[in-house]
């Protein structure tokens, strides 16, 4: 599909927006010229991460942000980006203005403009990422735990209802057990063979003999 060319107003508007977007990125971003070992542009997050002003960074060589022992790793990383078009690494530790090495992730892509090959490099603070991961895990744990706590609460409510029903059942059983059984009327007594005497006519018949 053939796209219509952008009119001049859109082009004029997009240029400052691109610059604004670059500077507003939450991650540190640097535009580099590897052939000249130069930093062409940086955003505010890069200045904050490295502890240096923008003018100072633009006057600093890329290699100068690293200890001499890391120059071979920096060359390997740069060559990998140029060859593959994009690459990332955790092996490079740029220096803060205080001299402290920073634990970061380098991720860069290759750009070509005006016959020049540039690199767009982002530095992701691994310590900050770790803290975000912990916060996210804690948030997931809280959200995942709510249904479990609700089930526990329902279980305790069921136990409480059963405890309230048990005394009622015991009370009914007590009343049933304590009710005296009905006794037969006192006027009705069972006959007793020992207490009954001989018939009077039998005694009389013996005395006449």
Buried (B, 14 or more C-beta within 10 A) or exposed (E): EEEEEEEEEEEEEEEEEEEEEBBEEEBBBBBBBBEEBBBEBBBBBBBEBBBBEBEBBBEBEBEEBBEEEBEEBBEEBBEBBBEEEEBBBEEBBBBBEEEEEBBBBBBBBBEEEEEEEBBBBBBBBBEEBEEEEEEEEEEEEEEEEEEEEEEEEEEEEEEEEEEEEEEEEEEEEEEEEEEEEEEEEEEEEEEEEEEEEEEEEEEEEEEEE
